[in-house]
Amino acid sequence: MNLNSSDASRLTVHVAGGDYLSGLGLVQLLSTSTFVELTGYSSRGRDAVASAREESPDILLLDSQITDHGALEAIPEIRRVAPSVKVVVLAPRSDRTVEQMEAALLAGACSFLVRDFTLEDIAAALRIAHRGGFVAGVFPRRREAEAASGADSAVLARLQLLNTRDQRIVRAIAKGRTNAQISREVHLSETAIKARLTRVMHQLGVENRVQLAVAAVQAGI
């Protein structure tokens, strides 16, 4: 199913779903994003590999339950035939989530997302992955996310009030930079970077670098 768009400025994403209905639902969800261009959809692992080679999307969003060719087999093949394509794995919640995440990352995936996401969650995660960042974790269930929407708005507002240097550090976090890399970019010691990040995360009420990166992307920093 070809979903090409003429807007070259958007993030190109191919969706490889485990079954037609869940894959189609994901396609419909992402189609409402203002910066995602869907290049296609495939329901089988072999088709996902072929699409990565032919379409060369920025991101291939791969369901862990892809049919006929398991995700762990498809990931290294995708990386081999289309090394510029970043593979983001999407998986259901289960008792094996951590084990699946480790296996997917070892196979070559750049990020691992757990279902029960909102559009804002997954769109922000795809942007982070495209920038070279890393997202591996569990997003809140939809009802929990909706209940926290007021708090999320407050976090975004506080991000905009950060001084220029702190915003630059947060922007670097969203790009997946380490403290050592940020230290060289902003000409501060790693100790100073760590202290600033601790203070910023406390001010924003976020618990870790992933939450900070997602908030930064959502805020457009």
Summary of the structure (lengths in Angstrom):
residues: 221
radius of gyration: 17.7
end to end distance: 34.1
largest distance: 51.1
contacts: 711
relative contact order: 0.10
helix: 54%
strand: 15%
